[in-house]
């Protein structure tokens, strides 16, 4: 086991600890937000859709996402392309 910092260690190629759990929780929450957006994109304006995508990405990244990411994902949702946000049960470390 390798300790990266308090609350985060690597064991058998996977991150473990409270920080890894928090990252997985953020990823799952972002996926839920994107799923909700994709249920009803036709009822939202472009600005509302982009705002929802921005909030989902910001939840995951914990910072302001790049505008091109937000516009790209919003455009895919608007065109009917399903954006799958897959979350693993453990974080793989390189």
C-alpha positions in Angstrom: 0.0 0.0 0.0 1.3 3.4 -0.9 0.1 6.5 0.9 -0.4 9.5 -1.4 -1.6 11.9 1.3 -3.9 11.8 4.3 -7.2 10.2 3.2 -5.8 8.7 0.0 -3.7 5.6 -0.6 -3.1 3.2 -3.5 -3.5 -0.5 -3.1 -3.3 -3.0 -5.9 -3.7 -0.2 -8.5 -6.8 1.3 -7.0 -7.2 4.5 -5.0 -8.8 4.0 -1.6 -9.8 6.2 1.3 -12.2 9.1 2.0 -10.8 11.3 -0.9 -11.3 8.5 -3.4 -14.9 7.9 -2.1 -15.6 11.6 -2.4 -14.4 11.6 -6.0 -16.6 8.7 -6.8 -19.6 10.4 -5.2 -19.0 13.5 -7.2 -18.9 11.5 -10.4 -22.1 9.6 -9.6 -23.9 12.9 -8.8 -22.7 14.5 -12.1 -24.1 11.4 -13.9 -27.4 11.8 -12.2 -27.6 15.5 -13.2 -26.8 14.6 -16.8 -29.4 11.9 -16.8 -32.1 14.3 -15.6 -31.2 16.7 -18.3 -31.5 14.0 -21.0 -35.0 13.1 -19.9 -36.4 16.4 -21.1 -34.1 18.4 -23.3 -37.0 19.5 -25.6 -38.6 21.4 -22.8 -35.5 23.5 -22.1 -34.1 26.5 -23.8 -30.5 26.3 -25.1 -29.4 28.4 -22.2 -31.1 26.2 -19.6 -29.6 23.1 -21.1 -26.1 24.6 -21.2 -26.5 25.8 -17.6 -27.5 22.3 -16.5 -24.5 20.7 -18.3 -22.3 23.4 -16.7 -23.6 22.5 -13.2 -23.1 18.8 -13.7 -19.5 19.2 -14.9 -18.7 21.7 -12.2 -20.0 19.3 -9.6 -17.6 16.6 -11.0 -14.6 18.8 -11.7 -15.0 21.2 -8.7 -14.0 24.1 -11.0 -15.5 25.9 -13.9 -15.5 23.6 -17.0 -14.3 24.8 -20.3 -17.0 26.4 -22.4 -16.3 24.1 -25.4 -17.0 21.1 -23.2 -20.3 22.5 -22.0 -21.4 23.5 -25.5 -20.3 20.2 -27.0 -22.2 18.1 -24.5 -25.3 20.3 -24.6 -25.3 20.1 -28.4 -25.1 16.3 -28.3 -28.0 16.2 -25.9 -30.0 18.6 -28.0 -29.4 16.4 -31.1 -30.7 13.3 -29.2 -27.3 11.6 -28.7 -27.3 9.8 -25.4 -24.4 10.9 -23.2 -23.5 8.0 -20.9 -21.7 9.0 -17.8 -20.2 5.7 -16.5 -18.9 5.6 -12.9 -16.8 2.7 -11.8 -17.0 1.3 -8.2 -13.3 2.0 -7.7 -10.8 4.5 -9.0 -8.0 3.1 -11.1 -4.6 4.6 -10.6 -2.1 4.8 -13.4 
